[in-house]
Amino acid sequence: MNSFFARKFVIQGIIISIALLIIARLFYLQIIDDSYIHSANSNVMRKVVVYPARGVILDRTGQVLVQNEPVYDLMVTPREAKDIDTALLCQLIEIDKEGFIKRMDKARAHSPYRASIFEKQLSSRTYAHLQEYLYRFRGFYVQNRTVRSYPDSIAAQFLGYVNEVTEKDIEKSNGFYRPGDYIGRSGVERSYEDLLRGKRGVKNLMVDALNRPKGVFMEGRYDTLAVSGEGLVSSLDKELQILGEKLMKNKLGSIVAIEPSTGEVLAYVSSPSYNPNDMVGRETGNNYMKLLNDESKPLFNRPIQASYPPGSVFKVVAALTAQQAGVIDENTTFFCPHGYSYGGGRGFMRCTHYHGATSLIRSIQVSCNTYYGYTYAKMIDSRGLSGPKAYDLWYEAISKFGIGHRLGIDLPGENAGLLYKSDHFTKSYRNDKWRSAFNISLSIGQGEMGVTPLQMANIMAIVANRGFYYRPHLIKAIGDRKIVKKEFTEKISAGVDAKYYTPVIEGLSRAVNMGEGTAFANRIAGLEMCGKTGTAQNPHGKDHAVFFAFAPRDNPKIAIAVFVENAGYGGVWAGPIASMMVEKYIKDTITMPKHIQDRIYNANFMPAPKADPKKAEIKKTTDSTKSKKDTTKSVNRIAAVTTRETIVHHSAVNRSHE
């Protein structure tokens, strides 16, 4: 009896155990493991991501700068990819068998049951060839999307580029981005990524056993629509931008032009540049590495990242801040004997000419270094304060003109420029007893000071506005409602009263429009342009050519700064470029003599390419070997000749003895 009950409990235990195992397995398959549901769904339904078109970017007149064009991603679900004609597929999408295996391994690693990109950005031509054979490649399908297209191939550093997201991008986005998505990497594409990217949608398609679409699932009831990105209206004038890029061809430098009344950037030229279309398509990676390794640094965004000594443009700021401080006025005169003596006669800062008695207006007109040596000395030495404290007041006044800090343009990577505080000099000189003689080069915008081309153009916008500026920006309106960002409508004071701009502007006008002026050769007939040439010292080579201006004098429409690196005199190279840009924008014509235009267009200031060290070493070794061989041959020839001459000599002697 006991044996019967024992067997009964054993059998019940086995049955219960089997039932629990079956339940556990069903629970795992139905609740935890989703491979079967994915496999089942993929046999009858395909979820297709609908990528939104990125917002288009227009110039200020409505002309297209950036648009979208269709491309096609070839997708694969590895578990469904069976009996594939590998050779045919490779031929159609132009890859080799090794590439096929590599792509399939990557797709399996992502997920055997989920679709992932097998080959991205197939062209319309490639897709057309593939489409008629696609039914033969089970597990493969094509997903439509768009990529950027640049009709005029201009403004690369301003517009920026997009590329595929990384794992870091996905992590930072809290799941918004997924593998295969694209993100703005630089320029406006990066600054306005949240607006340009749009919102992806999903379409549910019914498919047959051969993975061919057979209609929309449930009449699209569960589909979600993609939302296109917001369009942007930029401040750029396309025609002016094209002209600027032509003028800066084969030159290192920048052009920045601003509309003073709004802060809108009219032209944004960084040279050398690159074709933004090279950053689109299947060769993007290779093209990027070429640009990255290019010695001329075409990816370097010079208008906001390059920092130069401001040179003569700083004299304008010095004249304004000194008047506001009350240390000089319109009638203040200093004597220029070809330079400024400082430090009790131990130092001498040269001036370009002997100017004699020089007034404030004339100091701007002829760019007198001596005048600003005296002015700086008054700012630092004659205010009843210690040198560092007087310098702090000077620093505060100068920084209001945008020197030494970022202006806040709507682009990533802006450089603040360079303007040291007093403690830097106190630390350098190891005491606080220093005076103007210790850093007198600052008086003329040299030494330990640097500005970006954007900051320089903004200084001219401040002068054009007689004392204020709007934060420079490249996007003037967002979306169909033409929204303007609030920070770009804020009027920012430079801290100098409007009355003090009158003599400075008069000096700038005379510099261009009167015979003694430094920029007289760059005047424009029928248009009063106020400007100034500059030659910024370059410790690493030839000086930089600089020109800055605004026009017209009353109700200014454009403020501009031009930098041409290693070109020499500003009036010879930067001045004509600025003059042509200003006249083109205001009068829609260029009257500058053709021979000057041709000289600018054809000039080439690109540095000679550096020799490859490996090639140079090989050449050196080859030359050395060749030299040794040549030397050996030469020695042998000399020896042979010497021997021959000796034989001849002895023969002659012997004959004479006969």
Secondary structure, DSSP 8 states (H G I E B T S, - for coil): -HHHHHHHHHHHHHHHHHHHHHHHHHHIIIII--HHHHHHHHHHEEEEEE------EE-TTS-EEEEEEEEEEEEE-GGG--S--HHHHHHHHT--HHHHHHHHHHHHHH-SSS-EEEEEEE-HHHHHHHHTTGGGSTTEEEEEEEEEE-TT---HHHH--EEE--HHHHHHTTTSS-TT-EEE-SHHHHHTHHHHS-B-EEEEEEE-TT--EEEEGGGGTT-B--B----EEES--HHHHHHHHHHTTT--EEEEEEETTTTEEEEEEEES---GGGGSSTTHHHHHHHHHH-TT-TTS-HHHH--B--TTHHHHHHHHHHHHHTS--TT-EEEESSEEEETTTTEEEE-SS--EEEEHHHHHHHT-HHHHHHHHHHHHHSSSS-HHHHHHHHHHHHHTTTTTS----SSTT----EE--HHHHHHHHTSS---GGGGGGGGGT-SSEEB-HHHHHHHHHHHHTTSEEE--BSEEEETTTTB--GGGS-EEE-SS-GGGHHHHHHHHHHHHHSTTSTTGGG-BTTB--EEEEEEE--TTSS-EEEEEEEE-SSS--EEEEEEETT---TTTTHHHHHHHHHHHHHHS---S-HHHHHHHHH----------HHHHHHHHHHHHHHHHHHHHHHHHHHHHHHHHHHHHHHHHHHHHH-
